[in-house]
Amino acid sequence: MKVDAIAASPERRFSHSSGIDAVTKIRFESGMMVDMRSRLRSRSGARLPGLAPAKWIATAGLLVILASSGLAQNLAQPDPPPPDLTQLSLRQLMEVKIETVYTASKHEQKVTEAPSSVSIVTADEIQKYGHRTLADILRSVRGLYVTYDRNYHYLGVRGFNRPGDYSSRVLLLVDGQRLNDNVYDSAPIGTEFPVDVDLIERVEVIRGPSSSLYGNNAFWGVINVITKRGGGLPGAEASGEMASYDTYKGRFSYGGKFNHDLELLLSGSIYDSLGPRRLYFQEFDDPTTSYGLADRLDYDRFKSLFAMLTYQDFSLSAAFSSREKGIPTAAWLGNGVQ
């Protein structure tokens, strides 16, 4: 049995005021994987929501044991330092591996030859930093920032994020296929994104206008999410996550490579979170609007399915996503409506 533990935000890990974050993965030799993510928050005098204190203590103890063993293993085997390019010969410099990108010119080329500023986030980085949504991934990219109004996530580029724009100035692709909707041209980057982050092989971010290649929406840039192929999964794979605010998530995936270069990937995910029990909004502090208190109105639920069939250079993919989100901010509350 192999145990890998990743602790996010080391500066916050031991702070009771900001919480304890831990991501723990257990991989069995049979190819089955259980992924348990627990996010514990404890504030002075505050009650931990969702689970009974005894269960929180038991969960915390298990995570500490697994994280300790995983961190010890990671410390014992540190990553090798990058080579010193100044000490390499000209021949060795020519053999240095340079990442390639496809989205910049619609054909594979080296990053150094791309006519745009390119950032690439790999599956390994997603795992190391514990990103759980596409919004988390994009928030870590230079020059991009994400805002959230307890309804949708909005993407800003280099300081520009027009209110009510629904990220329509950025083109979002999945394996080169447009994902922006046909009504508002919005780019779904939050929990409404139909592909589970565990199925992402890499994310290519191309900055700058690309309308000459991609048409509408490619004004601030293009984001291409490249998914894993069926051969990249070790057969059947199941994962489960548990977090505060009664948050649970499950995923089951199957992938395989068959004869004649035929690959198949099937995956389904389900997510349910009740959110904070109560939120207070001073703007609605009135007897007709519950004195500004929103009780259990920040829930978030979604279901998603993803399938891909690949044969040599031909691929066929399908995705389905259904999301139900509570809106505690009463964004569409009109005058006289109670």
Rosetta blueprint (number, residue, H / E / L):
1 M L
2 K E
3 V E
4 D E
5 A E
6 I E
7 A L
8 A L
9 S L
10 P H
11 E H
12 R H
13 R H
14 F L
15 S E
16 H L
17 S L
18 S L
19 G E
20 I E
21 D E
22 A E
23 V E
24 T E
25 K E
26 I E
27 R E
28 F L
29 E L
30 S L
31 G L
32 M L
33 M E
34 V E
35 D E
36 M E
37 R E
38 S E
39 R E
40 L E
41 R L
42 S L
43 R L
44 S L
45 G L
46 A L
47 R L
48 L L
49 P L
50 G L
51 L L
52 A L
53 P H
54 A H
55 K H
56 W H
57 I H
58 A H
59 T H
60 A H
61 G H
62 L H
63 L H
64 V H
65 I H
66 L H
67 A H
68 S H
69 S H
70 G H
71 L H
72 A H
73 Q H
74 N H
75 L H
76 A H
77 Q L
78 P L
79 D L
80 P L
81 P L
82 P L
83 P L
84 D L
85 L H
86 T H
87 Q H
88 L L
89 S L
90 L H
91 R H
92 Q H
93 L H
94 M H
95 E L
96 V L
97 K L
98 I L
99 E L
100 T E
101 V E
102 Y L
103 T L
104 A L
105 S L
106 K L
107 H L
108 E L
109 Q E
110 K E
111 V H
112 T H
113 E H
114 A L
115 P L
116 S L
117 S L
118 V E
119 S E
120 I E
121 V E
122 T E
123 A H
124 D H
125 E H
126 I H
127 Q H
128 K H
129 Y H
130 G L
131 H L
132 R L
133 T L
134 L H
135 A H
136 D H
137 I H
138 L H
139 R H
140 S L
141 V L
142 R L
143 G L
144 L E
145 Y E
146 V E
147 T E
148 Y E
149 D L
150 R L
151 N L
152 Y L
153 H E
154 Y E
155 L E
156 G E
157 V E
158 R L
159 G L
160 F E
161 N L
162 R L
163 P L
164 G L
165 D L
166 Y L
167 S L
168 S L
169 R L
170 V E
171 L E
172 L E
173 L E
174 V E
175 D L
176 G L
177 Q E
178 R E
179 L L
180 N L
181 D L
182 N L
183 V L
184 Y L
185 D L
186 S L
187 A L
188 P L
189 I L
190 G L
191 T L
192 E L
193 F L
194 P L
195 V L
196 D L
197 V H
198 D H
199 L H
200 I E
201 E E
202 R E
203 V E
204 E E
205 V E
206 I E
207 R E
208 G L
209 P L
210 S L
211 S H
212 S H
213 L H
214 Y H
215 G L
216 N L
217 N L
218 A L
219 F L
220 W L
221 G E
222 V E
223 I E
224 N E
225 V E
226 I E
227 T E
228 K L
229 R L
230 G H
231 G H
232 G H
233 L L
234 P L
235 G E
236 A E
237 E E
238 A E
239 S E
240 G E
241 E E
242 M E
243 A E
244 S L
245 Y L
246 D L
247 T E
248 Y E
249 K E
250 G E
251 R E
252 F E
253 S E
254 Y E
255 G E
256 G E
257 K E
258 F L
259 N H
260 H H
261 D H
262 L E
263 E E
264 L E
265 L E
266 L E
267 S E
268 G E
269 S E
270 I E
271 Y E
272 D E
273 S E
274 L L
275 G L
276 P L
277 R L
278 R E
279 L E
280 Y E
281 F L
282 Q H
283 E H
284 F H
285 D L
286 D L
287 P H
288 T H
289 T H
290 S H
291 Y H
292 G H
293 L E
294 A E
295 D E
296 R L
297 L L
298 D L
299 Y L
300 D E
301 R E
302 F E
303 K E
304 S E
305 L E
306 F E
307 A E
308 M E
309 L E
310 T E
311 Y E
312 Q L
313 D L
314 F E
315 S E
316 L E
317 S E
318 A E
319 A E
320 F E
321 S E
322 S E
323 R E
324 E E
325 K E
326 G L
327 I L
328 P L
329 T L
330 A L
331 A L
332 W L
333 L L
334 G L
335 N L
336 G L
337 V L
338 Q L
